[in-house]
Amino acid sequence: MFRIILISSLVVASRAWAPQNILPGMRSLSSRPRPTSGLRMLPDAATSVLAGSIAGAIGVGIAFPLDTIKTKQQVNNNEDSRSRIDYALSPSGEVSIVAVSERSLPSTVADIWNSDGFEGFYGGVQTSMMGQAVIKATAFSVNNAALQAHYDLVYAAAIAGLVTAFLAVPVDRIKVLMQTESFETEYDCFRSVIDKEGLKGLLFTGLVPTLFREVPAYTLYFFLYAALMSSAAETLGSIAPAVSGALAGAACVIPVHPVDVVKTIVQHSAADWQDVVADIYEGQGLEGFWEGLLPRMGRAAINHSVTFAMYDFLMHRL
């Protein structure tokens, strides 16, 4: 049922946005045309890859503490301070949700600070920055390539989300485990996953919810950004990419946040996603699917504001 609802929502959204005359002229994510003079150092494709990688890495690095808070709220395995969503392993090997006390955003921040200090907000940041450099470079270049091939903006963005989902799984798996477990380094985390679950555990754990998160999120993400830029570029000038990126980033996470909760728990516990959905609903009801929404919206706003501002800047400097 969960899969049917998500597919139906994506199909409805796609049909609603699909007409080719939607927002005429929106064939680029950049706020203005690239210079055509000799100042251009790289072709469009290479520039998009380089600008996307740099922008993606910087954006995720700046916003990473909020991502850690979000993940901690969704899944917290600290035995002394447990979140509303927690898992217990029965003797038979079944993973089940345990009803535990509610935790607020300030208490989550305090727990991270008290247990790990400032560094606790940055567990897994190196992997995430390197991974997002590749992911954002891929997303921007695939989206731009699809637009150049005369695909509609919505379909181009959906294709970008589909491709990047496969890259996001291993990056997010390491990030989630680094944020919720006590690994010293990302390499230790990587070796632990490979030793216990093999390469499949790294590359495919959480793939299904990641696909259902990335495709609609990127579709809405690029669509909203382009729509906002079409009206804000002239009025806001050079800050238009930052403002439009923040608004688009914060908005695009809301409809897919329940999927992100499922994905996070799946990648933390290696449980089957259908079981996770059933367990969350049984233990917390619909409310359980909205854990960590506020810090995630804050992270997305900051991340994508920086990402789009930096991308737009680099696209006109390289």
Secondary structure by P-SEA (a helix, b strand, c coil): caaaaaaaaaaaaaaaaccccccccccccccccccccccccccaaaaaaaaaaaaaaaaaaaaaaaaaaaaaaaccccccccccbbbbbcccbbbbbbbbbbbcaaaaaaaaaacccccccccaaaaaaaaaaaaaaaaaaaaaaaaaacccaaaaaaaaaaaacccaaaaaaaaaaaaccccccaaaaaaaaaaccccccccccaaaaaaaccaaaaaaaaaaaaaaaaccccccccaaaaaaaaaaaaaaaccaaaaaaaaaaaaaccccaaaaaaaaaacccccccccaaaaaaaaaaaaaaaaaaaaaaaaacc
